[in-house]
Amino acid sequence: MNHLIIDKEEWDRFLEKLLVSHVVFAAISDEFGQDYELIQHNNIAAITYNKPKPSTPLKSFFLPVLENVTSGGPPGKPRVIIGTPNCDIEGLKLLDEIYLDKDFMDIFYSQRRENTILISSDCFGIQEHCHCLSYNITPYATGTADLAIISLNGKIIIRIISGKGENFVKDIPASSSADTAKLLSSIEKEHLMTETSLKAANKGLPDSVTTGKLVRDAGEEVWKKHSARCVSCGACTTICPTCTCFLLIDKPGFEKVKQMDACQYPGFERVAGGEDALHELHNRFRNRYMCKYAWKSAKFRSTACTGCGRCIEACIGKINKNEIFMELAKS
């Protein structure tokens, strides 16, 4: 892959000019954590690079919690999203399979994808619940994103991934003072250290294929035991990069509203006659894991769990899915 290496000051100036023609979002850290913020002239210097991971999943930029699907307008200014970890980039691959299917194209999703430049951020270091590598996903993007960005030793290194990304950076002058080989070697070392940390932190965690088999074979008592602390809040599904269930709600005036839904909500599968296959909590609980590790893996090429760990972090009941899977692997 081609790389562009520039001074950090040059990159910040480029972003300053970009604000005229684009809407820019980027990851910014504060005392509460890290999340995406709208970038303006006064916070360009605060952009966070190479630190995992924003609290908000990338899907929120493409699948709003609530949208009117009968009154969509033009997409507006092009959009740039900076600082997306590869777990979210990989999650977007599954969303693309679903919402860009040629026979069932979602025009709103398609417009947002086409109107967005994705600049992924290589992860240098891990958070407590990161486990992407266990599912064969690297902590740095090599596809789906348009560009990947690294901030190192006062330089910004941009890895060009797509033709769209190459066109986006063509007007940025490359730095002539950078030792390219040395910088790329430093990046490889950072990648290796991050991967080593991921392997050490998730020793014993089964891969996605093995997990699928464990989930399919688990008996009812397993799901009753582990769902006992679940409060059906839906946090695990709404914050997941790949969960995309929704309702279509009819409104007056022939309007139709698309609203995010979650299989962990009571009544998720209730039908007009009152039947509800997921009425019992443990069945809803099992449904989520079957969907992510068995059903979607049989239907799609992309993985439905990218190891971001957000569901563990968001769970009010302190349910750790990785502990469940390691317990199943030992039994």
KOLZANU-898806 format. One record per residue (C-alpha): x, y, z; residue in three letters; residue number from 1. Coordinates in steps of 0.25 Angstrom, whole numbers, plus 5000, padded with zeros to 4 digits. Layout:
REM KOLZANU-898806
NODE   xx   yy   zz rest  nr
NODE    X    Y    Z  ALA NUM
...
***
This chain:
REM KOLZANU-898806
NODE   xx   yy   zz rest  nr
NODE 5000 5000 5000  MET   1
NODE 5004 5014 4997  ASN   2
NODE 5007 5024 5009  HIS   3
NODE 5007 5039 5010  LEU   4
NODE 5016 5045 5021  ILE   5
NODE 5014 5059 5025  ILE   6
NODE 5017 5068 5037  ASP   7
NODE 5006 5069 5047  LYS   8
NODE 5005 5084 5045  GLU   9
NODE 5003 5082 5031  GLU  10
NODE 4992 5072 5033  TRP  11
NODE 4985 5082 5043  ASP  12
NODE 4985 5093 5033  ARG  13
NODE 4979 5083 5022  PHE  14
NODE 4968 5080 5032  LEU  15
NODE 4966 5095 5034  GLU  16
NODE 4963 5097 5019  LYS  17
NODE 4955 5084 5019  LEU  18
NODE 4944 5090 5028  LEU  19
NODE 4940 5100 5017  VAL  20
NODE 4935 5088 5008  SER  21
NODE 4933 5077 5017  HIS  22
NODE 4926 5073 5030  VAL  23
NODE 4937 5066 5039  VAL  24
NODE 4936 5057 5051  PHE  25
NODE 4947 5052 5059  ALA  26
NODE 4951 5044 5071  ALA  27
NODE 4954 5053 5083  ILE  28
NODE 4957 5049 5097  SER  29
NODE 4954 5056 5110  ASP  30
NODE 4953 5051 5125  GLU  31
NODE 4940 5043 5122  PHE  32
NODE 4946 5035 5110  GLY  33
NODE 4947 5036 5095  GLN  34
NODE 4936 5039 5085  ASP  35
NODE 4933 5046 5072  TYR  36
NODE 4931 5061 5072  GLU  37
NODE 4928 5071 5061  LEU  38
NODE 4942 5077 5057  ILE  39
NODE 4943 5092 5056  GLN  40
NODE 4955 5102 5056  HIS  41
NODE 4956 5102 5071  ASN  42
NODE 4957 5087 5073  ASN  43
NODE 4966 5082 5062  ILE  44
NODE 4978 5081 5071  ALA  45
NODE 4970 5072 5081  ALA  46
NODE 4967 5061 5071  ILE  47
NODE 4972 5047 5077  THR  48
NODE 4980 5038 5068  TYR  49
NODE 4983 5023 5070  ASN  50
NODE 4976 5021 5083  LYS  51
NODE 4965 5011 5084  PRO  52
NODE 4953 5013 5083  LYS  53
NODE 4941 5024 5082  PRO  54
NODE 4929 5020 5091  SER  55
NODE 4919 5022 5079  THR  56
NODE 4920 5011 5068  PRO  57
NODE 4922 5015 5054  LEU  58
NODE 4908 5010 5050  LYS  59
NODE 4902 5022 5056  SER  60
NODE 4907 5031 5045  PHE  61
NODE 4900 5022 5035  PHE  62
NODE 4888 5016 5042  LEU  63
NODE 4881 5027 5051  PRO  64
NODE 4873 5023 5063  VAL  65
NODE 4861 5030 5057  LEU  66
NODE 4859 5034 5042  GLU  67
NODE 4847 5038 5033  ASN  68
NODE 4849 5029 5021  VAL  69
NODE 4838 5036 5013  THR  70
NODE 4844 5050 5013  SER  71
NODE 4859 5049 5011  GLY  72
NODE 4866 5060 5005  GLY  73
NODE 4880 5062 4997  PRO  74
NODE 4892 5057 5005  PRO  75
NODE 4898 5071 5007  GLY  76
NODE 4913 5074 5009  LYS  77
NODE 4922 5062 5008  PRO  78
NODE 4926 5056 5021  ARG  79
NODE 4939 5052 5027  VAL  80
NODE 4940 5043 5039  ILE  81
NODE 4954 5042 5046  ILE  82
NODE 4959 5032 5056  GLY  83
NODE 4950 5020 5053  THR  84
NODE 4956 5007 5059  PRO  85
NODE 4957 4995 5050  ASN  86
NODE 4947 4987 5059  CYS  87
NODE 4937 4997 5054  ASP  88
NODE 4942 4997 5039  ILE  89
NODE 4940 4982 5039  GLU  90
NODE 4926 4983 5045  GLY  91
NODE 4923 4993 5033  LEU  92
NODE 4926 4981 5024  LYS  93
NODE 4914 4974 5029  LEU  94
NODE 4905 4986 5028  LEU  95
NODE 4909 4988 5014  ASP  96
NODE 4905 4973 5011  GLU  97
NODE 4892 4976 5017  ILE  98
NODE 4888 4990 5012  TYR  99
NODE 4896 4991 4999  LEU 100
NODE 4890 4977 4994  ASP 101
NODE 4886 4980 4979  LYS 102
NODE 4872 4974 4981  ASP 103
NODE 4869 4981 4994  PHE 104
NODE 4877 4994 4993  MET 105
NODE 4875 5004 5005  ASP 106
NODE 4876 5017 4997  ILE 107
NODE 4878 5026 5010  PHE 108
NODE 4890 5016 5015  TYR 109
NODE 4896 5016 5001  SER 110
NODE 4896 5032 5000  GLN 111
NODE 4902 5033 5013  ARG 112
NODE 4913 5023 5010  ARG 113
NODE 4916 5029 4996  GLU 114
NODE 4916 5043 5003  ASN 115
NODE 4926 5039 5014  THR 116
NODE 4941 5038 5014  ILE 117
NODE 4946 5028 5025  LEU 118
NODE 4959 5030 5031  ILE 119
NODE 4962 5019 5041  SER 120
NODE 4972 5020 5052  SER 121
NODE 4982 5009 5055  ASP 122
NODE 4981 5004 5070  CYS 123
NODE 4994 5006 5078  PHE 124
NODE 4990 4999 5091  GLY 125
NODE 4977 4992 5095  ILE 126
NODE 4966 4994 5105  GLN 127
NODE 4961 4984 5115  GLU 128
NODE 4951 4977 5107  HIS 129
NODE 4957 4978 5093  CYS 130
NODE 4958 4965 5086  HIS 131
NODE 4958 4967 5071  CYS 132
NODE 4970 4958 5068  LEU 133
NODE 4962 4946 5074  SER 134
NODE 4953 4947 5063  TYR 135
NODE 4964 4949 5052  ASN 136
NODE 4962 4964 5051  ILE 137
NODE 4975 4972 5052  THR 138
NODE 4975 4985 5060  PRO 139
NODE 4978 4993 5048  TYR 140
NODE 4970 4994 5035  ALA 141
NODE 4975 4989 5021  THR 142
NODE 4961 4990 5014  GLY 143
NODE 4947 4996 5014  THR 144
NODE 4953 5009 5020  ALA 145
NODE 4958 5019 5010  ASP 146
NODE 4970 5023 5018  LEU 147
NODE 4977 5020 5031  ALA 148
NODE 4984 5030 5039  ILE 149
NODE 4996 5029 5049  ILE 150
NODE 5002 5040 5057  SER 151
NODE 5016 5037 5061  LEU 152
NODE 5028 5046 5064  ASN 153
NODE 5022 5059 5060  GLY 154
NODE 5018 5052 5046  LYS 155
NODE 5005 5048 5041  ILE 156
NODE 5006 5035 5033  ILE 157
NODE 4994 5033 5024  ILE 158
NODE 4992 5019 5018  ARG 159
NODE 4984 5020 5005  ILE 160
NODE 4974 5008 5004  ILE 161
NODE 4964 5012 4993  SER 162
NODE 4963 5020 4981  GLY 163
NODE 4954 5030 4987  LYS 164
NODE 4964 5032 4998  GLY 165
NODE 4975 5034 4988  GLU 166
NODE 4967 5045 4982  ASN 167
NODE 4964 5051 4995  PHE 168
NODE 4979 5053 4999  VAL 169
NODE 4984 5057 4985  LYS 170
NODE 4986 5071 4988  ASP 171
NODE 4993 5069 5001  ILE 172
NODE 5008 5071 4999  PRO 173
NODE 5017 5060 5004  ALA 174
NODE 5028 5063 5014  SER 175
NODE 5042 5062 5008  SER 176
NODE 5049 5061 5022  SER 177
NODE 5043 5048 5027  ALA 178
NODE 5051 5035 5028  ASP 179
NODE 5040 5027 5021  THR 180
NODE 5047 5013 5024  ALA 181
NODE 5049 5017 5039  LYS 182
NODE 5035 5022 5041  LEU 183
NODE 5029 5010 5034  LEU 184
NODE 5037 5000 5043  SER 185
NODE 5033 5008 5055  SER 186
NODE 5018 5006 5051  ILE 187
NODE 5021 4991 5049  GLU 188
NODE 5026 4990 5063  LYS 189
NODE 5014 4997 5069  GLU 190
NODE 5005 4987 5062  HIS 191
NODE 5013 4976 5067  LEU 192
NODE 5012 4981 5082  MET 193
NODE 4997 4983 5080  THR 194
NODE 4995 4969 5075  GLU 195
NODE 5004 4963 5086  THR 196
NODE 4995 4970 5096  SER 197
NODE 4982 4965 5090  LEU 198
NODE 4987 4951 5090  LYS 199
NODE 4992 4952 5104  ALA 200
NODE 4979 4958 5109  ALA 201
NODE 4970 4948 5102  ASN 202
NODE 4977 4935 5104  LYS 203
NODE 4967 4924 5104  GLY 204
NODE 4956 4932 5097  LEU 205
NODE 4951 4923 5086  PRO 206
NODE 4951 4928 5071  ASP 207
NODE 4938 4932 5064  SER 208
NODE 4936 4918 5057  VAL 209
NODE 4938 4911 5070  THR 210
NODE 4929 4920 5078  THR 211
NODE 4918 4918 5068  GLY 212
NODE 4918 4903 5070  LYS 213
NODE 4919 4905 5086  LEU 214
NODE 4906 4914 5085  VAL 215
NODE 4899 4905 5076  ARG 216
NODE 4901 4893 5085  ASP 217
NODE 4899 4900 5098  ALA 218
NODE 4887 4895 5106  GLY 219
NODE 4875 4903 5112  GLU 220
NODE 4881 4903 5126  GLU 221
NODE 4893 4911 5121  VAL 222
NODE 4885 4922 5116  TRP 223
NODE 4876 4922 5128  LYS 224
NODE 4888 4923 5137  LYS 225
NODE 4895 4935 5129  HIS 226
NODE 4882 4943 5126  SER 227
NODE 4879 4944 5141  ALA 228
NODE 4886 4957 5142  ARG 229
NODE 4880 4963 5129  CYS 230
NODE 4871 4974 5130  VAL 231
NODE 4866 4975 5116  SER 232
NODE 4871 4989 5114  CYS 233
NODE 4877 4986 5100  GLY 234
NODE 4890 4993 5102  ALA 235
NODE 4898 4982 5097  CYS 236
NODE 4891 4982 5083  THR 237
NODE 4889 4997 5081  THR 238
NODE 4904 4999 5084  ILE 239
NODE 4908 4987 5075  CYS 240
NODE 4915 4991 5062  PRO 241
NODE 4907 4981 5054  THR 242
NODE 4893 4980 5061  CYS 243
NODE 4883 4987 5052  THR 244
NODE 4869 4982 5055  CYS 245
NODE 4859 4993 5053  PHE 246
NODE 4844 4996 5053  LEU 247
NODE 4836 5003 5042  LEU 248
NODE 4825 5011 5048  ILE 249
NODE 4814 5017 5040  ASP 250
NODE 4811 5032 5043  LYS 251
NODE 4799 5041 5039  PRO 252
NODE 4801 5047 5025  GLY 253
NODE 4806 5034 5019  PHE 254
NODE 4820 5036 5026  GLU 255
NODE 4828 5024 5030  LYS 256
NODE 4838 5025 5041  VAL 257
NODE 4850 5015 5043  LYS 258
NODE 4854 5013 5058  GLN 259
NODE 4865 5005 5064  MET 260
NODE 4860 4992 5071  ASP 261
NODE 4867 4981 5079  ALA 262
NODE 4865 4967 5081  CYS 263
NODE 4867 4968 5096  GLN 264
NODE 4854 4977 5097  TYR 265
NODE 4842 4970 5103  PRO 266
NODE 4832 4968 5091  GLY 267
NODE 4843 4968 5081  PHE 268
NODE 4836 4956 5074  GLU 269
NODE 4822 4958 5078  ARG 270
NODE 4812 4957 5067  VAL 271
NODE 4798 4962 5065  ALA 272
NODE 4792 4949 5070  GLY 273
NODE 4800 4951 5083  GLY 274
NODE 4810 4940 5081  GLU 275
NODE 4824 4943 5085  ASP 276
NODE 4835 4933 5082  ALA 277
NODE 4845 4941 5091  LEU 278
NODE 4835 4944 5102  HIS 279
NODE 4845 4937 5112  GLU 280
NODE 4857 4945 5116  LEU 281
NODE 4867 4933 5114  HIS 282
NODE 4862 4931 5100  ASN 283
NODE 4864 4946 5096  ARG 284
NODE 4878 4945 5102  PHE 285
NODE 4881 4932 5094  ARG 286
NODE 4875 4939 5082  ASN 287
NODE 4886 4950 5081  ARG 288
NODE 4897 4940 5082  TYR 289
NODE 4891 4931 5072  MET 290
NODE 4889 4943 5062  CYS 291
NODE 4903 4948 5064  LYS 292
NODE 4911 4935 5064  TYR 293
NODE 4902 4924 5056  ALA 294
NODE 4892 4930 5047  TRP 295
NODE 4899 4942 5041  LYS 296
NODE 4912 4934 5039  SER 297
NODE 4903 4925 5031  ALA 298
NODE 4897 4936 5023  LYS 299
NODE 4908 4946 5021  PHE 300
NODE 4923 4946 5018  ARG 301
NODE 4926 4957 5028  SER 302
NODE 4927 4954 5043  THR 303
NODE 4916 4959 5052  ALA 304
NODE 4925 4961 5064  CYS 305
NODE 4937 4969 5062  THR 306
NODE 4943 4968 5077  GLY 307
NODE 4941 4983 5080  CYS 308
NODE 4936 4979 5094  GLY 309
NODE 4926 4990 5095  ARG 310
NODE 4915 4981 5099  CYS 311
NODE 4923 4976 5111  ILE 312
NODE 4925 4991 5115  GLU 313
NODE 4911 4995 5113  ALA 314
NODE 4904 4984 5121  CYS 315
NODE 4897 4988 5133  ILE 316
NODE 4896 4974 5138  GLY 317
NODE 4912 4973 5137  LYS 318
NODE 4910 4961 5127  ILE 319
NODE 4923 4958 5120  ASN 320
NODE 4921 4949 5108  LYS 321
NODE 4935 4945 5107  ASN 322
NODE 4935 4939 5121  GLU 323
NODE 4922 4931 5116  ILE 324
NODE 4930 4926 5104  PHE 325
NODE 4942 4922 5112  MET 326
NODE 4933 4915 5121  GLU 327
NODE 4926 4907 5110  LEU 328
NODE 4940 4904 5104  ALA 329
NODE 4945 4898 5117  LYS 330
NODE 4932 4890 5119  SER 331
***
